[in-house]
């Protein structure tokens, strides 16, 4: 994978907290930022894919063609 360097500007207190967290978890701030970005982008991608699947289902039309008003209550709640 081709890596590129970019520069961020964060509040000093946030950087201090991130350094402590990274040290406690045996990682780096760079790794933390990479993981957070990947998690966010993956979540967005999964949401978009789920939305597309739902829209595709809706495009295919209803699975139940009968008018719900034509069904009598006793047919829905058949007692045995």
C-alpha positions in Angstrom: 0.0 0.0 0.0 1.3 3.4 -0.9 1.4 5.7 2.1 1.1 9.5 2.1 2.0 11.9 4.8 -0.6 14.5 5.9 -0.6 17.1 8.6 -3.3 17.6 11.2 -3.8 20.4 13.7 -5.3 19.3 17.0 -5.7 21.1 20.3 -2.6 20.5 22.6 -4.7 18.9 25.3 -6.2 16.4 22.8 -2.7 15.5 21.5 -1.5 15.0 25.1 -4.5 12.7 25.8 -4.0 10.8 22.6 -0.3 10.2 23.4 -1.2 8.8 26.8 -3.9 6.6 25.4 -1.6 5.4 22.6 1.2 4.6 25.1 -1.2 2.7 27.4 -2.4 0.6 24.4 1.0 0.1 22.9 0.2 1.8 19.7 0.7 5.2 18.0 -1.4 8.2 17.3 -1.0 7.5 13.6 -2.4 4.0 14.1 -5.3 5.4 16.2 -6.3 8.0 13.5 -6.0 5.4 10.8 -8.2 2.9 12.6 -10.8 5.6 13.4 -10.9 6.8 9.8 -11.2 3.2 8.5 -14.0 2.4 11.0 -15.9 5.5 10.0 -15.5 4.9 6.3 -16.5 1.3 6.6 -19.6 2.2 8.6 -20.6 4.7 5.9 -20.0 2.1 3.2 -22.0 -0.6 5.0 -24.9 1.9 5.6 -24.9 2.9 1.9 -24.9 -0.8 0.8 -27.8 -1.6 3.2 -29.7 1.4 1.9 -29.1 0.2 -1.7 -30.4 -3.3 -0.9 -33.5 -1.9 0.8 -34.2 0.4 -2.2 -33.7 -2.6 -4.6 -36.2 -4.6 -2.6 -38.7 -1.7 -2.7 -38.2 -1.4 -6.5 -39.3 -5.0 -6.9 -42.7 -4.2 -5.5 -44.7 -5.6 -2.7 -44.6 -9.3 -1.8 -48.3 -9.1 -0.7 -50.5 -8.1 -3.6 -53.9 -8.3 -1.8 -55.4 -5.1 -0.4 -55.0 -5.4 3.4 -58.5 -3.9 3.8 -60.0 -6.9 2.0 -58.8 -9.3 4.8 -61.3 -9.9 7.6 -60.0 -9.7 11.2 -61.1 -13.3 11.9 -59.0 -14.5 9.0 -55.9 -12.8 10.5 -56.5 -14.1 14.0 -57.8 -17.6 13.3 -58.6 -19.4 16.5 -58.2 -23.1 16.8 
